[in-house]
Amino acid sequence: MNSSVLLRRIRPLTIVAMSLALVLGAASCSNDKKDSTEPTVEQSTTVVTGPYQTTYATAKGSKLTVLSQLPKSVVTTPPSSTSSTSTTLAPKVPAIPRTGLNSAGVKKTADGYEFTNPTYYKNPLVVEVLENQGDYMKVLITARPNHTTGWIKADDVTIAATDFRMELDLSTFHLKVFQGAELFVETDVVIGKDSTPTPVGHYFVTEKIKNSSDTGVYGAWILPTNAYSEVLDTFDNGLPQVAFHGTNQPELVGTKASNGCVRIPNDVVIKIAEKIPAGTPIDIFTTTPSSWSTKSTGSGTAAKS
């Protein structure tokens, strides 16, 4: 992996540790301008459904409260699990955040979690919406165990949707980005080493961070996700958040060389970051998905202009 959220900032998990000055430099270049090409629907409190559509919520206020349990007074239709869910933690890897350890912009509370808005990089706080129960919505959040969910008030967010999605096959080091039914772009990438593997499962892009130069360790863009390493509790005195980002070592593409993050050739990460919105879903597989018919040769194959 190459990206970790520190107690106050995101710092990718790279082989070469970054200085505080460089991290803050990346923060100053945070991308807070809305891309007019991002596919969204009119903001509302209705979960959007349809082929290839993923709904995401953007916090309205300065804080977003996430409940681990849906209030007992709320009757779900159809019946739903009213508690939060998560995967099983890897041995000896504790929860993030936890009492005494708060990550950048999120803390553990007695009833669940509290997120600050905007993020440290001054981007809007985004979560993926999984289910709509009227006054409350079930959402996927940034926490460990990975895949932790919780409940938010519908009035606390605005809703939009995207038809972009990212799929990564760890067995072939291959990433595909789709827009609807069409392949938008694909490339080979760098993934986590066997000792620090890229976590498998369903995640989403939490925000987009544009770097001032594409010659640094993180390349042109950093796309943090809501996933954490499942083997590291800290990295370089920070928290081990997984990110998809560029690289200044393209010769490593197609290998296991990171601490869990996914390194993408710069020309491709630019194409991706300039198009997708925060909230874009990511699925990471251990084997090639059956829906993939072929894998193009070479990195950065543009399937669609």
N, C-alpha and C positions, 0 to 999 in steps of 0.2 A: 504494500500500500504506500501511497505517498502523501496522504493528507490527514492531519489530525487537528481536531479542535482543541486549543489550549483553554485554560480557565477563562481567558478573555479574548481569544482569537483562534483562527484556524491555522494550523501548520501542517502541511502534508507530510506524510511519512516517507521521506526520501532517504536514500543511502547517504547522501551528503546533507548534513544538518544545516538549516538556514539560520542566519543571524536574525535578531529582533528587528534590525533596521530593514532587512529585506522583506520580512513579513509585514511590517507596517507600510512599507512601500507598496506592496500588493494591495493592502487595504485602501490606500489612497486612490487606487485605480479601479475600485469596485464599480461594476456596471449597474447604474441605477436608472438608466434610460430604457423605457419600454420599447421593444422592437415591434414596429408596426406590422411585421410579417408573422408575429406569433399568433397561432390560431386559437382564438378564445370565443366564448359566447358572452352574451350580455350578462353583466354581473347580476346575480340574484341569490336566492337561498335554495334553489332547486338543483338537486344532483342531476347532471346531464348524463343521459344514457344514449347509446347508439354504437354502431360498429366502430371499433378502434378509438372510442372516446374515453379519456380518463379525466375525472373531475378532481380539481384541486381547490383549496380554500386559502384565501389571503386574509390575514388578521387585520381588523379595522383599528383597534386601539393600541395602546402602548404595551399591553400584556395580553397573552392568550392563556386562559386556564384550561387545562386538559384533565378531565376526571378519569380515574382508573375504573370507577364503577358508575354506571348510569343510575341516576336517582330512581329510587324504588317507585316513585309516583308516576314515572314515565312508562306507558304501555307501548311496547314495540309492535309494529305491524309490517311484515309478519314477525313472529317472535324471533328475537335475536339474543345472542349472548350479551349480557349486560356488563360483563367485566372486561378488562383489558386482556389482550393476548400477547404472547411472545414465544420465541423459540427457546430451547433449553440452552443455558449458558455453557460455554466450554469449561472444562474443569479449572477451578481456581481463578477464573476470570469474573470479577464482581460486576454488579450493575453500574451503569452510567446513565444519568447522574445518580448519586446516592448521598445519604446524610454525611455531611462533611466534605463532599466533593461535588461541586457544581460545574457544569461545562459552560461554554460560552453562550450566555443568554438563556439558559434553562436550569431550573433547580427542582429538586424533589420536594414535594409538599405532602402534608398529611393525607390529602385526598387524591393526589396524582402528581401533576407537574405544572410548572408555570414557565412560559416562554416570553421573552421580551421581543418587542417589535418597534423599530426595524432590527435587523441582525447587527452584529458587530461591524459588518462591512456596509451598513446602511442600506441593505436590500430589504424589501418586504418579506415578512415571515410567511412561509408557505408550508402547508401540510397536504397530504393526499387524502381525499375523501373516499371512504369505503362504503358508507351506508348512510342513508338519510332517514331519520325518525322524527321528522317535523321540527320540533324545537331543538333537537340535538342531532349531531352528526358523529358517526364513528370515523376516526381518522388514524392514519399511520403517522408516527412521529419519530423524531430523532432521539433514540434511547437504546440502551443495551439492557436486556437481551434484544438482539435485532428482531425486527418485525413486531415490536411493541405497538399496541394500539390503545386508544383512549377515546373519550367523548368530549366534544366541545359544543357550546351553544351556537345555534345557527345564526343568531343575531350578532355574534361577535366576529363574523367573517363575511366576505363576499366570495362568490363562486364563479369559476370559469372552467374551461375544459380545453384539452389539447388532443390532437390526433397523432402526435409524435410519440414514439416509444423507442427505447434502446434495448437491444438483446445482445448478450455476451456469451459466447461459447468458450469456456475455459480450456476445453480439450484441444481446441484448434487455435487458441489465442485470437479469435476473430470476433469483431464487433460489427453489428448491423444496426443502422438507425432507419426506422420506417416512418413514413407519413401516411397514415391511413393504410391502405392495402399496398402502397407502393414503397419500394426500397429507395430511400433517400441517399444514403451513403454507407459504405462499408470499408473496413480496414483491419489489418492485423494490429495487435497492441502488445504492450508489456503487461504481465499480470504478477501477482504475488508469488514469492518464493514458496517452496514446500513448507518451510518453517514459519512463514507469515503469509498464509494463503488469502487470496481475495474471497470474501465471504459469499456464499451462494444464497440465492433467494430473490425476493421482490423488494425493490427499493424505489426511491425517486430522487430527482435532482432538487436540492433544497434552495440553491441560489446560483448565480453566475458571477464569477470574479474575473475581470479582465486585468491581465498583468501589463505593466508598462513596456515590457520587452518580451519577445518570444525566444530570447537566447538564454533565459534562466532555467533552473532545474525544473520548474513547473510549466515551462513553455508559455504559450500565448494566453491560455485561459485555464482557470480552475473551476470545475463543476463539482462542488461538494455534494455528497449524498447523505441520506439519513442512516447509513450503515456505519458500524464500528468494527474494528478488528475483533475477531473472536479468539485471539491468542495473546494479544498485547493489551495490557491495562494502561500503559502510558507510552509515549514516544517523545524523546527529547523534552522531557518535563511537561508534556502536554497530553491531550487525550487523542486516541488513535482513530480519528474519523476517516473513513474511506472517501476518496475523490477520484473522479475521472479528470485528467488534465493533460496538458501538452508535455513535451520533453525536449531536452537538449542532447539526448543520446539516442537518436533514431536507429543506431546500429543494434540496439537491444530489442527492437520490436520483434515479436515472435518468440520471446523468452520469458522465463520466470525470474524476474530481477528486482521486483519492488517489495516493499513491506506490506503490500496488500492493495494499494491503489492501482488504478489502471492508467497507464501512460499511452497517450494517443499521438500519432504524428501531428506536428503543428498545423500543417495545411488542412488536415481533417478536423482537428478540434476547433479551428476557427470556423469552418463551415458549419459544424454542429452548433457551437455556442451562439453564432449569429442568427440561428433559426429557431432553436427549441426554447420554450419557456421554462422557468423554474416550475416544478410540479410534474415534469416529464417522467413517466415511469421507466424503471430499469429492471430487467429480469436477467439474472446471472445463472447460467446452467453449467453443470459439470460435463455434460455431453451435448452433442449437436441436437438442437430442437428438430423434431420431425417435420415441422413446418418449413424448415430451410431446404430448398430444393438443391441449390448449388452454392458453392463458395467461390467467388471470383479470386483470381490470382492477383497478387500485388497489394500494396497498401493504398488507401485513399481512393478507392474506386467510386467515382461519383455516378450514382444510378439515376440521378434526377437533378436537373439544373435548378 
